[in-house]
């Protein structure tokens, strides 16, 4: 009887240890960590350089250098002379293509295709220095598309999820920087003059009044940098500049 009791105790202990071990397995992050660095002024371009009030640029970049290197972004390629991108994330079977809505007219349309099948289309306004198709992701059976809409009065990002315009649903002035971050959908938004971010369907307001984005040429250096488990970006608050790293960091 004594040996049986000891055996049962050992089995129970092993079961507890296995359960404990399972809880230590890596899981998808539900919260992000924000690390903010106030700068002495606006960042310099080409090469990118900034002066933090505490520490230095090299130390800041070194902390999450491995995470920063895992960049996730789409490269546009031509389809019949029009810019297009393929989907990232769960699968790569979707394609977003920019076409002229009417031949001879400057209006553009973005079409979402699976092979030759048209799944969705939306207006993208007039041509600008920046390609209208910015990002296309698939995740958990869904798709998400970011379009830059531009005309004489508007220069704003729009995000569609399964065909629904998130800007209207959440009353965003604009939405941009779409990516999967630690396997969950992430993007920035502007609302009521302040920036914020949406992560896994939950909004987090920030106090920044500007996050530079859709910059072209040399200024692309200060656009948000999307990576697998983080995003790095510059921001302005009370006329002060900040360099920020936001991510699912392992501490």
LINVENTA-V493759 format. One record per backbone hydrogen bond with DSSP energy under -0.5 kcal/mol. CO is the residue of the C=O (numbers start at 1). NH is the residue of the N-H. If there is no record, write none. Layout:
BEGIN
co=CO nh=NH
co=CO nh=NH
END
This chain:
BEGIN
co=1 nh=5
co=2 nh=6
co=3 nh=7
co=4 nh=8
co=5 nh=9
co=6 nh=10
co=7 nh=11
co=8 nh=12
co=9 nh=13
co=10 nh=14
co=11 nh=15
co=12 nh=16
co=13 nh=17
co=14 nh=18
co=15 nh=19
co=16 nh=20
co=17 nh=21
co=18 nh=22
co=19 nh=23
co=20 nh=24
co=21 nh=24
co=22 nh=25
co=33 nh=35
co=33 nh=247
co=34 nh=36
co=35 nh=245
co=37 nh=243
co=38 nh=53
co=44 nh=49
co=49 nh=44
co=50 nh=52
co=51 nh=40
co=56 nh=60
co=57 nh=61
co=58 nh=62
co=59 nh=63
co=60 nh=64
co=62 nh=65
co=64 nh=68
co=65 nh=69
co=66 nh=70
co=67 nh=70
co=69 nh=71
co=70 nh=228
co=74 nh=76
co=77 nh=84
co=79 nh=82
co=82 nh=79
co=83 nh=98
co=84 nh=77
co=85 nh=96
co=88 nh=90
co=88 nh=138
co=93 nh=115
co=94 nh=87
co=95 nh=97
co=95 nh=113
co=96 nh=85
co=97 nh=111
co=99 nh=109
co=102 nh=105
co=106 nh=127
co=107 nh=101
co=107 nh=102
co=108 nh=124
co=108 nh=125
co=109 nh=99
co=109 nh=111
co=110 nh=122
co=111 nh=97
co=111 nh=113
co=112 nh=119
co=112 nh=120
co=113 nh=95
co=113 nh=115
co=114 nh=117
co=117 nh=114
co=117 nh=119
co=120 nh=112
co=122 nh=110
co=124 nh=150
co=125 nh=108
co=132 nh=134
co=132 nh=148
co=135 nh=146
co=136 nh=88
co=137 nh=144
co=138 nh=90
co=139 nh=142
co=142 nh=139
co=143 nh=162
co=144 nh=137
co=145 nh=160
co=146 nh=134
co=146 nh=135
co=147 nh=149
co=147 nh=158
co=148 nh=150
co=149 nh=156
co=150 nh=126
co=154 nh=151
co=156 nh=149
co=157 nh=175
co=158 nh=147
co=159 nh=166
co=159 nh=167
co=160 nh=145
co=160 nh=162
co=161 nh=164
co=164 nh=161
co=164 nh=166
co=165 nh=168
co=165 nh=169
co=166 nh=170
co=167 nh=171
co=167 nh=172
co=174 nh=190
co=176 nh=188
co=179 nh=181
co=179 nh=186
co=181 nh=184
co=184 nh=181
co=185 nh=200
co=186 nh=179
co=187 nh=198
co=188 nh=176
co=189 nh=196
co=190 nh=173
co=190 nh=174
co=191 nh=194
co=194 nh=191
co=195 nh=206
co=196 nh=189
co=197 nh=204
co=198 nh=187
co=199 nh=202
co=202 nh=199
co=204 nh=197
co=208 nh=195
co=210 nh=236
co=216 nh=219
co=217 nh=220
co=218 nh=221
co=219 nh=222
co=220 nh=223
co=222 nh=234
co=224 nh=226
co=225 nh=232
co=226 nh=72
co=228 nh=182
co=229 nh=248
co=230 nh=227
co=231 nh=246
co=232 nh=225
co=233 nh=244
co=235 nh=242
co=236 nh=209
co=236 nh=210
co=237 nh=240
co=240 nh=237
co=241 nh=39
co=242 nh=235
co=243 nh=37
co=244 nh=233
co=245 nh=35
co=246 nh=231
co=247 nh=33
co=247 nh=249
co=249 nh=251
END
